[in-house]
Amino acid sequence: MPESSRTTMGGDGNNSTSGGSTLAATYPVNTLMELKLAPTGTTIRGLIYTTDEISNSIVLKKSLVHTTLSSEITVINAGSVMESKALDVSKKDIGEESARELAGVSNLDELKVPLPSVSRKALEEREKRAIRLAEESFSHINQKASPEGQKIFDKLLKACNEVVWKGESILVLKEIRVDPPYTADNCSLIINNGANSGGLDEHSLERVKKIVKSAATTQS
């Protein structure tokens, strides 16, 4: 897969846009631009890849040729931009071949294709799901358990889905407990009031024992 190199260029942190306009409006995505940067007056050309209002940053992409890297990505603090200019082929700001090479496209019309619409609701749902999955992953880690116990837990989780920690013991489907040191001999049915509270039986217990024994064998 082609790789990209990345450079970060800073500034004084002040927003260089005027009249309260957003970075997205001042530096439209998929626009070839030339930026003059403070304090040295360095000029840099590239394709506006994206902007970020929170960090006040502009991300400039420059396609590379005759190299193993596909492109060079430069992150610029908008406050360091002294001058900006959109490069227009029709105005002879840049040659068409140079423009295609800089943008990394075979046809400049590709840059005019509208960006797909993004659903804010879908993004929020995706973020919530990612947070939920992360929280679930953290809940599966027991700092008090031994490394062997954690490996047994992970193995049981893959096989049985409903597995939780209770202290240093592992509960499987709420009805089978695996106690330290997490061997097959430490697996037992949970008995409430003299009887197994759920539908699991000795067959289920034997299955859990086999998983624990298999995991222990893999570790050794």
N, C-alpha and C positions, 0 to 999 in steps of 0.2 A: 504494500500500500504506500503511495507517495507520501512523503512527509513535508512538513512546513517548518521553517525557522521563525522564531519570534523575537522581536525587539521592542523594548519599552522606552519611550521618550517622554521625559517629564517637562514640567513647566512651573509656573508660580501658583497654579491652582485656580486662577481666576478664569471665569467663563469668557471665552473670546467672542461669543455670539452677541449680536447687538439687537436692540429693540425688543428684548425679551423673547426672541425666537428660539425654538428648541434646536438642539444639535441635529436631530433628524431632519429638520427643515433646512438648516444651513449646510449640512453635509448629507445629501440624499444617498441612500443605499444604491449601489450599482452605478455610481457616477465616477468617472475618471477625474481625479483632481490633482492639483499641484499645490502643496502647502509650504509656506516659508516659516521656519520655526525659530523662536528665540532660544538662547541669546545670541547664537552664532550666525543666524540668517541662513541656516542650512535649508536647502530645497529638497523636497521629497515628493515623488509622484507615485500614484497607485490608485486602486479601485476602492471606493468606500465600501467596506464589508459590513460594518455595523457601527452604531454609536450607543453610548450609555450615559444617560443623564445623571445617574446617581454618582458615578465616579468621574463624570465630566470628561469622558474619554471618546476618542475616535479610533476605530480599528481600520487600518489601511492594509489592503492586500495587493501584493505585487507578484505576478506570475514569473517564474524563473525558467530559463531555457538552458540547455546544455549542462544540466546538473541533475543529481539524483533527487533533489528537493523539488516539490511541485510549486511551492510558492513561499514568499517571505511575508510574514505577518508583523506589522508594526502597530503597537498601541501608543497613541499620542494623547497627552493631556491637552485638551482644547485650549487651555489657558496659554499654551506656548505657541499657538498659531498666530503669527503676525499678519500674514496675508494668505488668502485662499483663492484659487481660481479653477473653475471647471474647465476641463480640456475638451474642446469641441473640434472634431475632425473637419466639419464644414467651414469653420473659421480659421483653419490651418494652424490651430494651437498645437496639433500633433498629427503626424501622418497616420493614415488608416492602418497600415501594417504595424506600426509601432503601438498604436492603440490596441489592436487585437492581441499583440504579444504581451502588452502590459496587463491587460484584463484576463488573458488566458482563455480567449474565446476564438472560434473560427469565424464568427460573424458578429459584428457589433449590434445587430438587431436582437441578439440574445439578451443584451443588457436592458432592452426596452420591455421585455416580458414582465407583466405585473407580478409582484410577489404574492404567494398564496395567502389567503386570509387566515388569521390565527384566532381561534376561539379562546377568549379569556377564561370562560367557564371550564373549558377542557383543560387548560393549563393549570387552573386552580385545583381541579380534581386530580390531575396527575401529580401535583405537588403534595396534596393531602395523602394520596396513596403511597407516595415515596416516603413520607414522614411516618405513616402507619407501619409500613414494612420495616423501616429502620428501627422503630420502637419495638416491634415484635422481635427483630433480630437481637436487640440489646437484652430483651427479657429472656432470651435463650442462653445467655452467658451468665455463669455462676462463678463469681470471683472466689468463693469459699471452696469450691469443688477442686479436686485434683485434675491435672490434665487428662488422666485416663478417664475420669468421670465425665468430663466435658465431651470427650470423643465418643463415649458410650451414649450420652444424651443426643448428640448430633446424629448418630447412627439410628437411634430409635425414632427420632423426629422424622427422618426421611421415610422410615417404614410405617410409622403409625400416625403421623400428623399431630394428634393431640397428646403432647408430652410437655410437662411443666416441672419446674423445680419446686421442692418443698424442703427448705433447709438445704442439706447436702444430699437428700434423697431425690430420686427421679420418680415421678408419677406418670404412668402410662394409661391413657384413657380413663383416668381417675380411679382405676380399679386394680392396678398392679404397681407395686413399689419396688424400686431397685435401690438398695442401700449400699453405702461404701463397704468394701472396696470395689463394688460394681462388678462382681462376678456372677455367673449363672446361679451359684448357690445363694446369692443375696437377693434373688428375685422372689416375690411372694404376692399372693392375692390379698387385697385389703379386705379385712373382715370387719363388718359393723354389726354389733348386737348378735354375735355368734354366727353370722351368715354373710356370704358375699352379697353386697348391695346391688350389684348390676348383673348383666348377662354374660360376663366373661367367665370362663371355666378353666379347668386344668389345661385344656388344649391351647387356649390363648396364652396361658402362663408359659407353656413349653415353647411356644413360638417366640415369645419375648426372650426366654432363656437362650434360644438358638441365636437370636440377633446379638445378644450381649456376648455370648461365647465367640461368635464370628468376629465381632469388633475387637475383642480381647486378643484373638489369634492374629488379627491384622496388625495390632500394635506391637506384638512380640517379635 
